[in-house]
Amino acid sequence: MSKRFGLPVTLKMRHDAHYVESLTSYSGAAIGRMLPVEQIRPNPEQPRKALGDLRELSDSIRQKGVLEPLLVRFVPREDCYYIISGERRYHAARAAGLREVPCIEKSADDAETLEISLIENIQRKDLTPFEEADGLQRLAEQFDYSHEELAKKLGKARSSVSETLSLRNIPESLRKKCVENGVTTKSLLLQIARQPTERQMLEMFARILQSGLTRDEARKVRSDEKQGPQRAQPFIFQYEPENEAFRFRLQFKKSHVSRDELIRTLREILAQLEGTSEADSTAA
């Protein structure tokens, strides 16, 4: 039986155009072929550590196969192929019981492998803004790239790269609070990162969290603060349940209200409502 190379004729190798272009910018021709999973090894220097839930991907691969090839390089001293990108597909394919997977073999040394891995991960759309910022920082430090060079490597605007890197100004403790409380959109995180001090970052985070500020509202707060204290903005607390049955809005005269003070105020309102209800019942 002759040895089979390449993908089945019914399948095509596909990738985003910018990624294909990044491959051709390196030395060595890329070769497509089917490789046994036993010959493939995960890259120990893989920047992406958390693979996430692979069940959906594994089910899809079980039904349709691996439609997007892995990028690998051959390591002669170990007689195997190391993954440059596509580790989730590799693990999902193994879980689906595949014996071979489509691969693009790339000639690359250790430095090129790390660079491609970082670029490929940063280009992914499912990274959080913080993960993207950390990836950009590592790429800049590892290869001494300027913001302009990073933008060209990634096919992004320089301003976008600079904005993402500015998220690293947010202290690690505040980062965790943002993630835990669902403040994860880049536009809102930028409003926090642009505050001049850590204390002001915490205050902006509290306003976004407690008042449900949108991006434009957070931007307006920051703009007003730059203009000076001549016009204090009232603190607003908004709440809407998941079923959208009602919308609750509480506005204070002062511009900053602590979490404890907000809770006390809500309890006072509840106590008044309960007292009114009891009085009505007695009168009836």
C-alpha positions in Angstrom: 0.0 0.0 0.0 1.5 3.3 -1.1 2.2 6.0 1.6 -0.4 8.7 1.5 0.6 12.4 1.5 -1.5 15.6 1.6 -5.1 16.3 2.4 -8.0 14.3 1.0 -9.2 16.0 -2.3 -12.5 17.0 -0.7 -10.7 19.1 1.9 -8.7 22.3 1.6 -6.2 23.9 3.9 -7.4 27.2 5.1 -6.2 30.1 7.1 -6.7 33.9 7.4 -4.8 35.8 4.7 -2.7 37.7 7.2 -1.5 34.5 8.7 -0.5 32.9 5.4 1.4 36.0 4.6 3.2 35.8 8.0 4.3 32.2 7.2 5.8 33.1 3.8 7.8 35.9 5.4 10.0 33.3 7.1 12.7 31.2 5.4 11.8 27.7 4.3 8.9 26.5 2.2 5.8 25.3 3.9 4.7 21.7 3.0 1.2 20.3 3.5 0.9 16.7 4.5 -0.9 14.2 6.8 1.1 13.2 9.9 0.5 10.5 12.5 -0.5 12.0 15.8 2.2 9.8 17.5 4.9 11.7 15.7 3.6 15.1 16.9 4.6 16.7 20.2 3.2 19.8 21.9 5.6 22.7 22.0 7.0 23.1 25.6 7.4 26.8 24.9 3.8 27.3 23.8 2.7 30.8 25.0 -0.9 29.7 25.4 -1.1 27.6 28.6 -4.9 27.3 29.1 -6.5 25.1 26.3 -10.1 25.6 27.6 -12.9 23.2 27.0 -12.2 21.0 24.0 -15.4 19.0 23.9 -17.1 21.0 21.2 -14.0 21.1 19.0 -13.5 17.4 19.5 -17.1 16.6 18.5 -16.7 18.8 15.4 -13.5 17.0 14.5 -15.1 13.6 15.0 -17.8 14.5 12.5 -15.9 16.6 9.9 -12.2 16.0 10.6 -9.5 18.7 11.2 -10.4 21.4 8.6 -7.6 23.8 9.6 -4.0 22.3 9.5 -1.6 22.4 12.4 1.7 24.3 11.9 4.7 22.1 12.8 8.4 21.9 12.5 10.6 18.7 12.3 13.2 18.2 15.1 15.8 15.7 13.7 17.4 15.0 17.1 14.1 13.7 18.4 12.7 12.4 15.1 9.3 14.0 15.7 7.4 17.2 14.9 6.8 20.0 17.4 3.7 22.1 17.2 4.2 25.7 16.4 0.4 26.5 16.3 -2.7 24.4 16.6 -2.3 22.7 20.0 -6.0 22.8 20.7 -6.7 21.0 17.4 -4.1 18.5 18.2 -5.5 17.5 21.6 -9.1 17.6 20.3 -8.1 15.3 17.4 -6.5 12.8 19.8 -9.6 12.9 22.0 -11.7 12.3 18.8 -9.6 9.2 18.1 -7.9 10.5 14.9 -4.6 8.7 14.0 -3.3 11.4 11.7 -4.0 15.1 11.2 -3.3 17.6 8.4 -0.2 19.7 9.0 1.9 22.4 7.4 5.6 21.6 8.0 7.6 24.8 8.5 11.4 25.1 8.6 12.0 27.3 11.7 14.5 27.5 14.5 13.6 28.0 18.2 13.4 31.8 18.0 11.2 31.7 14.9 9.0 29.1 16.5 8.4 31.3 19.5 7.8 34.3 17.4 5.2 32.6 15.2 3.5 31.1 18.2 3.2 34.4 19.9 1.9 36.1 16.8 -0.6 33.4 16.1 -1.9 33.5 19.6 -2.2 37.3 19.6 -4.1 37.2 16.3 -6.7 34.9 17.9 -10.1 36.6 18.4 -10.9 34.7 21.7 -8.1 36.2 23.8 -9.1 38.6 26.5 -7.6 42.1 26.3 -5.3 41.3 29.2 -4.0 38.1 27.5 -3.4 40.1 24.3 -1.6 42.8 26.2 0.7 40.2 27.9 1.4 38.5 24.5 2.3 41.8 22.9 4.6 42.6 25.8 6.4 39.3 25.6 6.8 39.6 21.9 8.2 43.1 22.3 10.6 42.1 25.0 11.7 38.8 23.4 12.6 40.4 20.0 13.1 44.0 20.9 10.2 45.2 18.7 8.9 48.8 18.8 5.2 49.5 18.7 5.5 50.3 15.0 7.2 46.9 14.3 4.6 45.0 16.4 1.8 46.7 14.4 3.4 45.6 11.1 3.9 42.0 12.3 0.3 41.7 13.4 -1.4 43.7 10.7 -2.8 46.1 13.2 -2.8 49.9 13.6 0.0 51.3 15.7 -2.6 53.1 17.9 -4.4 49.8 18.6 -1.1 48.1 19.7 -0.2 51.1 22.0 -3.7 51.1 23.5 -3.6 47.3 24.2 -0.1 47.6 25.8 -1.4 50.4 28.0 -3.7 47.9 29.8 -0.6 46.6 31.5 -0.6 49.8 33.5 -3.5 48.3 35.5 -2.2 46.6 38.6 -2.5 42.8 38.8 -4.8 43.0 41.8 -7.2 45.3 39.9 -7.0 43.1 36.8 -8.3 40.2 38.8 -11.2 42.3 40.1 -12.1 43.4 36.6 -12.1 39.8 35.3 -14.1 38.5 38.4 -16.7 41.2 38.0 -17.1 41.0 34.2 -15.4 44.3 33.3 -13.5 42.8 30.4 -14.3 44.9 27.3 -11.2 46.7 25.9 -13.0 50.1 25.7 -13.9 50.1 29.4 -10.6 48.7 30.5 -8.9 51.6 28.6 -10.8 54.1 30.7 -9.4 52.5 33.8 -5.8 52.2 32.4 -5.7 55.9 31.4 -6.3 57.1 35.0 -3.1 58.7 36.2 -2.9 56.9 39.6 -3.8 53.5 41.0 -6.3 55.2 43.4 -8.1 56.8 40.4 -8.1 53.5 38.6 -9.9 51.9 41.5 -12.4 54.7 41.6 -13.1 54.4 37.9 -13.5 50.7 38.3 -16.0 51.2 41.1 -18.0 53.6 39.1 -18.1 51.3 36.1 -19.1 48.4 38.4 -21.6 50.1 40.6 -23.2 52.5 38.2 -23.2 50.3 35.1 -21.3 53.0 33.1 -21.1 52.5 29.4 -17.9 53.2 27.4 -19.1 56.7 26.5 -20.2 57.5 30.0 -16.9 56.4 31.4 -15.1 58.5 28.9 -17.2 61.5 29.8 -16.4 61.0 33.5 -12.7 61.0 32.7 -13.0 64.1 30.4 -14.9 66.0 33.2 -12.2 65.1 35.7 -9.5 66.5 33.4 -11.4 69.8 33.1 -11.4 70.2 36.9 -13.7 69.9 39.9 -16.0 72.8 39.0 -18.9 70.4 38.2 -19.3 67.3 40.3 -21.1 64.4 38.6 -23.8 62.7 40.6 -23.3 59.0 41.5 -25.9 56.8 39.8 -26.6 53.2 40.6 -28.5 51.2 38.0 -29.9 47.7 38.2 -31.9 45.5 35.7 -32.6 41.8 36.3 -31.9 39.2 33.6 -35.6 38.9 32.7 -35.7 42.7 32.2 -38.9 42.9 34.2 -38.0 46.3 35.6 -35.2 48.8 35.7 -34.0 50.4 39.0 -32.1 53.7 39.0 -30.8 55.5 42.2 -29.1 58.9 41.9 -27.2 60.5 44.7 -26.3 64.2 45.1 -22.7 63.5 45.7 -20.3 62.1 43.1 -18.8 59.2 45.0 -20.6 56.5 47.1 -18.9 53.6 48.7 -20.3 50.0 48.4 -21.2 50.0 52.1 -23.1 53.3 51.8 -24.9 52.1 48.8 -26.0 48.9 50.7 -27.2 51.0 53.7 -29.2 53.2 51.4 -30.9 50.3 49.7 -31.7 48.8 53.1 -33.3 52.1 54.2 -35.4 52.2 51.1 -36.5 48.6 51.7 -37.3 49.3 55.4 -39.5 52.3 54.4 -41.3 50.3 51.8 -41.9 47.5 54.3 -43.1 50.0 56.9 -45.6 51.5 54.4 -46.9 48.1 53.5 -47.5 47.2 57.2 -49.3 50.5 57.8 -51.6 49.9 54.9 -52.4 46.4 56.0 -53.3 47.7 59.5 -55.5 50.4 58.2 -57.3 47.9 55.9 
